[in-house]
Amino acid sequence: MKSYCETGPHSARVAKAIEKEIFSGTFPPDSPLPSTRALAGRFGVSQRVVLSALDLLEKKDVLVRQERKRVYVKARSVVDGAKEILFFAFGDEIGLHSIYQAVNEMILNTGDLRRYDFFSRIVSSSGPFTSNRLDRELARLDNLGFIDCALFYCFMDEASMRKCMNLPYPVIFLGEVPDSGKLPSGARMISPDSTGLLLTAAKYAVEKQYKEMALAYWEEPATHRYEKKALRAMEDFLKSHSLPLRKIPIPGADLRETRKNFNSMAPSLAASLAPGTLLTAQNIHSQEFDSRTLLPRKKYPGIDLLTLTLPESSCRIKSVFRDYADFQRTVVEFIENARNPSEKYRHVTINYHYKIVEESE
């Protein structure tokens, strides 16, 4: 129990202490404060001092009193007109991830989304997201205070998701369902269609009547449920249309090393392919490949190139367009209903409406 001296401006000191605990998340937005008796015991003062402190906080627009009810902490949106949204993301080369790009567009939006203030914690790391690392991050995020809700983008298992759900504000997960195929009870998640990207490439190869589709990818075997599902859907589609698929695993300890190896191997790989092949790169972001400086058309006639990573302005080969509009609208809807218990706001899968963009000269 904290003890406050009975001399001096007791109520101002207690008001400051209560406000600090509100900001730290101990008393979260839209929640009732403990009783005046409980607060008096907590801070070691009389109930009269606590009542005076609450008067001060009400004048600062931090609290609201409801007649015949308890005192409530005001949400940030009530205080300054904007909801405070935390965006936490963790992953290797995170800037190349579609979900990161979609949320980043929302953060930079100067239109209707100005009713949100975003606070970001972005960790772009090739290292594993261990339980200890998660605990350290959550300890930091637990003390932010005044957060209306959080968006979490990082692949997790059920146990890790449950840890995140213990934060003092609602958490909306973005990304793929755990490998168990289940979400923890009460979890909220927005997922992309995990099969869409590879299926779009496969459908394009069939539609354009290529003789073969070659897929260059990081040799690290697919371990997650959503990865296996996407590969299986692509393979089944190509098999059903009798289009051969050549898999080309690229070695590397991480994505950066894989990219370097791909750049050095690409000329010999392309030389081994027959005309009429669509060489597709998955999870390999190579500017040399995307700009066609690595495999110039004149040197490798009849070989078309497709990148499945997010294209940059220098891209001169076939790429994939992603429409984030439905995803962003759904994120806004989930934010606005972050405390709504309806099953409608539990788990939604979104289609990016992928389409192939032809190469530019």
C-alpha positions in Angstrom: 0.0 0.0 0.0 1.3 3.4 -1.0 1.2 6.0 1.8 0.7 9.7 1.1 1.6 12.3 3.7 -1.4 14.1 5.1 0.3 17.5 4.7 0.4 19.5 1.4 -1.9 19.1 -1.6 -2.9 15.5 -0.9 -5.7 15.4 -3.5 -3.3 16.6 -6.2 -0.8 14.0 -5.3 -3.4 11.2 -5.3 -4.8 12.5 -8.6 -1.4 12.3 -10.2 -0.9 8.8 -8.8 -4.3 7.6 -10.2 -3.6 9.3 -13.5 -0.2 7.5 -13.7 -1.9 4.1 -13.1 -4.5 4.9 -15.8 -1.7 5.7 -18.3 0.2 2.5 -17.3 -2.9 0.5 -18.2 -3.7 -0.6 -14.6 -7.1 1.1 -14.9 -7.9 0.6 -18.6 -10.2 2.8 -20.8 -13.9 2.4 -20.5 -13.5 0.5 -17.2 -14.8 1.5 -13.7 -12.3 2.6 -11.1 -12.2 0.8 -7.8 -14.4 2.2 -5.0 -13.3 5.3 -3.1 -12.7 3.1 -0.1 -10.5 0.8 -2.1 -8.6 3.7 -3.6 -8.2 5.3 -0.1 -6.7 2.0 1.1 -4.5 1.7 -2.0 -3.0 5.2 -1.5 -3.1 5.4 2.2 -5.3 8.5 2.5 -8.9 9.3 3.5 -11.9 8.9 1.2 -12.4 12.6 1.3 -8.9 13.1 -0.3 -9.8 10.5 -2.9 -13.0 12.3 -3.8 -11.2 15.6 -4.2 -8.6 13.8 -6.5 -11.4 12.4 -8.6 -12.9 15.9 -8.9 -9.5 17.1 -10.3 -9.3 14.2 -12.8 -12.9 14.8 -13.9 -12.0 18.4 -14.7 -9.0 17.2 -16.7 -11.5 15.0 -18.8 -9.8 11.8 -17.7 -12.7 10.4 -15.8 -16.5 10.5 -16.1 -19.0 10.1 -13.3 -22.3 8.4 -14.0 -25.1 9.2 -11.6 -25.8 6.3 -9.1 -23.0 4.4 -10.8 -19.2 4.2 -10.5 -16.5 6.4 -11.8 -15.3 5.4 -15.3 -11.9 6.0 -17.0 -12.5 7.8 -20.3 -11.3 6.2 -23.5 -8.7 8.1 -25.4 -11.2 8.7 -28.2 -13.4 10.6 -25.7 -10.5 12.7 -24.4 -8.9 13.9 -27.7 -11.2 12.7 -30.4 -9.0 9.9 -31.7 -8.6 6.3 -30.8 -5.1 5.2 -29.8 -4.2 2.1 -31.8 -1.0 0.1 -31.2 0.5 -1.7 -34.2 3.0 -4.5 -33.2 4.7 -6.4 -36.0 7.6 -8.9 -36.0 9.2 -10.7 -38.9 12.1 -11.0 -41.3 12.3 -8.2 -43.8 8.9 -7.0 -42.4 8.7 -4.2 -44.9 8.1 -6.7 -47.7 5.1 -8.3 -46.0 1.7 -7.5 -47.5 -0.1 -7.1 -44.1 2.6 -4.7 -42.9 2.2 -2.7 -46.1 -1.6 -2.7 -45.8 -1.6 -1.4 -42.2 1.2 1.1 -43.0 -1.0 2.6 -45.7 -3.7 3.1 -43.1 -1.2 4.8 -40.7 -0.1 7.2 -43.5 -3.6 7.9 -44.6 -4.6 11.5 -44.2 -8.3 11.1 -44.8 -11.0 9.4 -42.8 -8.6 7.3 -40.8 -7.4 10.4 -38.9 -9.8 9.4 -36.2 -7.1 6.9 -35.2 -3.7 7.7 -33.7 -1.3 4.8 -34.4 1.7 3.9 -32.2 4.0 1.3 -33.8 6.4 -1.2 -32.5 8.1 -2.8 -35.5 10.7 -5.5 -35.1 12.3 -6.6 -38.5 14.5 -9.5 -37.5 15.6 -12.8 -39.0 15.9 -14.3 -35.5 13.2 -16.5 -34.0 10.3 -15.1 -32.1 10.9 -17.0 -28.9 8.7 -17.2 -25.9 11.3 -15.1 -23.9 11.4 -12.5 -26.6 7.6 -12.3 -26.6 7.6 -11.9 -22.8 10.0 -9.0 -23.0 7.9 -7.3 -25.7 4.7 -7.8 -23.7 6.2 -6.4 -20.6 7.0 -3.3 -22.5 3.6 -3.1 -24.2 1.8 -3.7 -20.9 2.7 -0.3 -19.6 1.8 1.9 -22.5 -1.6 2.9 -21.1 -4.4 4.7 -22.9 -4.5 2.2 -25.7 -8.0 1.6 -27.2 -6.9 -1.6 -29.0 -3.9 -3.2 -30.6 -3.2 -4.8 -34.0 -0.7 -7.7 -33.7 1.1 -9.1 -36.8 3.3 -12.0 -36.0 2.8 -15.7 -36.6 2.1 -17.3 -33.1 0.9 -20.5 -31.6 -2.2 -20.6 -29.3 -0.2 -20.3 -26.1 1.6 -17.1 -27.4 -1.7 -15.6 -28.5 -3.2 -16.2 -25.0 -0.3 -14.3 -23.5 -1.0 -11.3 -25.8 -4.7 -11.4 -24.9 -3.7 -10.7 -21.2 -2.8 -7.1 -22.2 -5.1 -4.5 -20.6 -6.6 -3.6 -24.0 -8.3 -5.6 -26.8 -5.9 -7.3 -29.3 -6.8 -8.0 -32.9 -4.4 -10.5 -34.6 -3.5 -10.1 -38.2 -2.2 -13.0 -40.2 -2.4 -16.8 -40.2 -4.2 -19.2 -37.9 -1.9 -21.3 -35.6 -0.7 -24.6 -36.9 -3.3 -26.3 -34.7 -5.9 -24.8 -37.0 -7.7 -23.3 -34.0 -7.8 -19.9 -32.3 -7.8 -19.4 -28.5 -11.2 -18.8 -27.0 -12.1 -15.2 -27.4 -9.4 -14.3 -29.9 -10.0 -11.9 -32.8 -8.2 -12.4 -36.1 -8.2 -11.1 -39.7 -6.5 -13.5 -42.1 -5.5 -13.2 -45.8 -6.5 -16.1 -48.1 -3.3 -18.1 -47.7 -3.8 -20.0 -51.0 -4.5 -17.0 -53.1 -1.0 -15.9 -54.1 0.4 -19.2 -55.4 -2.9 -20.1 -57.0 -3.0 -16.8 -58.9 0.4 -17.6 -60.4 -0.7 -21.1 -61.3 -3.9 -19.9 -62.9 -2.0 -17.3 -64.9 0.5 -20.0 -66.1 -2.4 -22.2 -67.3 -4.4 -19.3 -68.8 -1.4 -18.1 -70.8 -0.6 -21.7 -71.9 3.0 -21.9 -70.7 4.7 -25.2 -71.2 6.1 -25.3 -67.7 6.0 -23.3 -64.4 9.2 -23.2 -62.5 9.1 -22.1 -58.8 12.2 -20.8 -57.2 11.9 -20.6 -53.4 13.8 -20.6 -50.2 14.8 -24.2 -49.5 13.7 -24.0 -45.9 10.9 -26.6 -45.9 7.3 -25.5 -45.4 6.5 -26.2 -41.8 3.4 -24.1 -41.1 -0.1 -25.3 -41.9 -0.9 -22.3 -44.1 2.3 -22.8 -46.2 1.6 -26.4 -46.8 -2.0 -25.6 -47.7 -0.9 -23.0 -50.2 1.6 -25.3 -51.9 -0.9 -28.2 -52.0 -3.5 -26.0 -53.6 -1.1 -24.8 -56.3 0.2 -28.3 -57.1 -3.3 -29.7 -57.3 -4.4 -27.0 -59.7 -1.4 -27.4 -62.0 -1.8 -31.2 -61.9 -5.5 -31.0 -62.8 -4.6 -28.9 -65.8 -1.6 -31.1 -66.8 0.9 -28.2 -66.5 4.3 -29.4 -65.3 5.8 -27.8 -62.2 9.5 -27.6 -61.6 10.5 -26.8 -58.0 13.8 -25.0 -57.5 14.9 -24.8 -53.9 17.5 -22.0 -53.2 19.8 -22.6 -50.3 20.4 -20.0 -47.6 20.6 -19.6 -43.8 18.1 -16.7 -44.1 16.2 -14.7 -46.7 19.2 -12.4 -47.3 21.6 -15.2 -48.0 19.0 -16.9 -50.1 18.6 -13.8 -52.2 22.4 -13.7 -52.8 22.5 -17.3 -53.8 19.5 -16.9 -56.1 21.2 -14.0 -57.9 24.3 -16.1 -58.5 22.4 -19.2 -59.5 19.7 -17.5 -61.7 21.7 -17.4 -65.0 22.4 -21.1 -65.0 18.9 -21.9 -63.9 17.4 -19.8 -66.7 19.7 -21.5 -69.2 18.4 -24.9 -68.1 14.8 -23.9 -68.8 13.0 -24.6 -72.0 11.3 -21.7 -74.0 7.7 -21.3 -72.8 8.6 -21.5 -69.1 7.3 -19.1 -66.5 10.1 -18.7 -63.9 8.4 -17.6 -60.6 10.3 -16.4 -57.5 8.6 -16.8 -54.2 9.9 -15.2 -50.9 13.0 -14.0 -52.8 13.1 -10.3 -53.1 15.8 -9.6 -55.7 15.9 -6.2 -57.3 18.2 -7.6 -60.0 15.6 -10.2 -60.9 12.7 -7.8 -60.6 14.4 -5.2 -62.8 15.4 -7.8 -65.4 19.1 -6.8 -65.2 19.8 -10.3 -63.9 18.1 -12.2 -66.8 17.8 -9.8 -69.8 15.1 -10.9 -72.3 17.6 -10.9 -75.3 19.9 -13.4 -73.6 17.1 -15.7 -72.3 14.4 -15.6 -75.1 11.2 -17.4 -74.3 11.6 -17.3 -70.5 9.1 -15.1 -68.7 9.7 -13.9 -65.2 7.2 -13.4 -62.4 7.9 -12.1 -58.9 5.5 -12.9 -56.0 7.1 -10.4 -53.6 5.9 -6.8 -53.4 7.1 -5.0 -56.6 9.1 -1.7 -56.4 9.0 1.1 -59.0 12.1 -0.5 -60.7 10.2 -3.7 -61.4 10.2 -4.6 -65.1 8.9 -8.2 -65.0 5.5 -9.7 -64.3 4.3 -9.0 -60.7 1.3 -9.4 -58.5 -1.1 -6.6 -57.6 -2.7 -6.8 -54.2 -5.9 -4.9 -53.4 -5.9 -4.0 -49.7 -9.2 -2.2 -49.6 -11.3 -5.1 -48.1 -8.6 -5.9 -45.6 -8.3 -2.3 -44.5 -12.1 -1.9 -44.2 -12.3 -5.0 -42.1 -9.5 -3.8 -39.8 -11.5 -0.5 -39.2 -14.6 -2.6 -38.5 -12.8 -4.7 -36.0 -11.3 -1.7 -34.3 -14.7 0.0 -34.0 -16.1 -3.3 -32.4 -13.0 -4.2 -30.4 -15.2 -4.9 -27.3 -18.2 -6.3 -29.1 -18.6 -10.0 -28.1 -20.4 -10.9 -31.3 -19.0 -13.9 -33.3 -19.1 -11.6 -36.3 -15.9 -10.0 -35.0 -14.0 -13.2 -34.2 -12.3 -14.4 -37.4 -12.6 -13.2 -41.0 -10.6 -14.4 -44.0 -10.0 -11.6 -46.6 -9.3 -11.9 -50.4 -6.7 -9.6 -51.7 -8.1 -10.0 -55.2 -4.7 -10.8 -56.7 -4.0 -10.2 -60.3 -0.9 -10.4 -62.5 0.5 -7.2 -63.8 2.3 -7.5 -67.1 5.9 -6.4 -67.4 6.7 -2.8 -68.2 9.4 -1.8 -70.7 
